[in-house]
Amino acid sequence: MQKLKLPTSGEYPNLWRRGLIQIRAAHRAHYHCEQCGIRFLEGSNLALDDKKRDGSPIIGGVHHIDGNKANCTMRNLVFLCQRCHFRLHLYGWIPGRPLPLAWRNTPPHWILNRNLPYELHPQMVLFS
């Protein structure tokens, strides 16, 4: 799989650097990863029940869907565990592009909830 590079632009606003935007995004997600659903300790970014293979905690983070660090509107932010966040960067998905093959043409609820544009992956017809 070829990695697609997300466009990045802008600078993080002051409220981001202070952590206030991340807290708001995590709260909106009810302290669950919006992709896989793992739970986080309320008020933090530490997973409650899941750990990495080495026993260290899984961390939650906020992803800028369009890749623009300055765009901190809630529609552009998704709270993810570090595994899902890494995968999303690996897939290189941004609104309007085909869904990654791994999603099997089923957009995650966070895409649907935000009414983000997407295309179905054309290779999925091979699996129909």
N, C-alpha and C positions, 0 to 999 in steps of 0.2 A: 504494500500500500504506500503510495506516495503522499508525503505530508504536504498539505496545503498551508501556506503561510497566511495567517490572519492579518488583515491590514491593521496597523496600529497608528494612532495619532493622538494628539492632545497630551495634556499633562493632567495628573491627578489633581482634583480640586482640594482645597484645604479641608473640607469636611471628610473627604476620603482619607487623607493623611491622618486625621484625628480618629478614624475608625467609626465615625458616626453613621456613615452610609452603609457600611458592612453590617452593623448592628441592625439597622432598619431592614435590610434585605433578609438577614437571617430570621428576624422576628416575623416578617411577612411569610416566610417559608415554614413557620412554626418549628424552627430549629431542626428541620429535616433536609437532607440532600434532595433537591428538586429533580434529580435524575434517578437515583437508586433508592431513595427513601431512608437511608440510615439516619438515626437520631443523634442529635447533639445536645449537650448540656445547655439548658436554657441560659441565655446571657453569655455564652462562650462559643468558641469554635472547636471544641473538643468532642469527639464522638463518644457516646455513652457506652455502647455495647460492642463496638467493632474496634479492632486494632490491626496494625500492619503485621506481616509475618514475623517481624523481629520483636513484636510486643509493644512497639511504640504507638502512641495515639494517632488516630486518623484526624486530620485537621480539616475544617471546613473553610471555604473561601468563596469569594464573590467574583463571578466572571462577567466581563463586559461583552455582551452578545455581539455587538457590531465591531469590537476590537478598539473602539475609541475610548481611551482612559478618561477623557474629559466628559463623556456622555454618561452621567450617573443618574439618569432618569430611572425610575423603578422598572419601567418596561424593558430597559436595556440591561438589567442586572438579574443574574440567576445565582442562587446560593447552592453550592455543590461541595461534595466531599472532594478531597484532593485527588482521589482516583478518577472520579467522573470529570473533574476539572482538567486533569491531564489528558484524558481521552478526548475531551471536546477540543482541546488545542491540537491534539494529534490529528483528529478528523478535519480540522480547519473549517468547520461549518460556520457559515454566517447566513443571516436571513436572505432568502431568495435563491440559495443554492440547493442542489439536490441533497436529500438526506443521506447520511453515511450508510453504507451497506449494513453495518452492524445494527442499525435501527430497524432494518427489514421493512422500510417504508411505513413505519408506525412512528409518527412524530411524538416526542415526549410531551407530557401534558403542559410543561412550561412554554413550549412553542405555541400550542393551541390556546392556552390561557392568555397569552400576550398577543394573540392574533398575528403572529409573525408569518411572513410569506416563506414558502418552501416549495421545492419541487420533489416529486417522487424520483427515486433513483432508477434510471432506465434499465440497469442490469437486473433489477429484481424480477423482471418478467421471465427471466431464465429459471426462476425458482417457483413460478406459478404452476 
